[in-house]
Amino acid sequence: MRQVAVIGYASIDYPAVLDGFFEPDRTTMIRRRPAGAFPRPGGCPLYVAGPMAAAGIDVSVVTWVGSDDHGRLFTSQARRRGIGADGIGVDEQGDTPVCFVIHQADGSCGYLFDPGMLGRESLTDRQKKLIAAADLLCFTVGPPQLAQQALELIGDECEVAWVSKNDPLSYPEDLRMALGSRAGLIFCNRHEREWVNEALARRSGNRSPMIVETDGANPVTAERNGVCIEVAVQALSFDDATGAGDTLSGGCLAAVAAGQSDLRKIVERGVDAAAALLRGRSDSAPES
């Protein structure tokens, strides 16, 4: 496979692990935050593309940032990881999306998201060329109207991957149905599987997609053409799982793009990629 594009929202994340619980009118101490990556470039496309770039695959992100320090940070991080940055559109009037990722003492997590330029994104000519030239186009959570445009830009020979998210704004029903009809590679978690099944119910033809389903610390399940397998995940200690599912998807896609066809080996590649991400955020990581 020669060229891969991953489309969706960019984000600059501010993750923090609290020593307690956030409550109004009181101060809660932060127990841990990344010492060397705060703020941390994130967003689904960057996490998905990471394992593919690390494997030497020609992968670009199609996303949007503002003309600000956060946008420059995101772009420089993509390039540093070997991810193509030609598909990063810059909105001179918008702000780069920012997300505060708040992990509480009981393991629960909340997100405070500033979309920056929500609704003002558009596909640039350069982005359209990247999409049209892609051998594999991966859809992640992003502007739904631009995802529809991207589907119209690709030919029948382009492989389509869908990284599902329980986000009805980014994945309205018409887009879900379109992706369910076209995608040959689908990634979801247990709670998102119902959406995937609904989309697949309208699929025509006999060829079934590969579906990889995660369920927290439980084994990852995968199915394709009536074959179903389970792959165990490693027991790791960590506070911040942000991006792990997307990284698993990217690891699987790296195997597919490299020509791997064995279902178990594809999923094992994804599990290994997610584990490597989480090991870097283990409880032994430096405190802030």
Salt bridges, closest charged atoms under 4 A:
GLU23 OE2 - ARG26 NH1 3.61
ASP69 OD1 - ARG72 NH2 2.67
ASP91 OD2 - ARG120 NE 3.95
ASP135 OD1 - ARG2 NH2 3.05
GLU159 OE2 - ARG207 NH2 3.98
GLU173 OE2 - ARG202 NH2 3.18
GLU213 OE1 - ARG193 NH1 2.77
ASP215 OD1 - ARG190 NE 2.98
GLU223 OE1 - ARG193 NH2 3.18
ASP239 OD1 - ARG31 NH2 3.31
ASP239 OD2 - ARG32 NH1 2.33
ASP240 OD2 - ARG40 NH2 2.84
ASP240 OD1 - HIS103 NE2 3.06
ASP240 OD1 - ARG281 NH1 3.79
ASP246 OD1 - LYS165 NZ 2.83
ASP283 OD1 - ARG32 NH1 3.79
GLU287 OE2 - ARG32 NH2 2.74
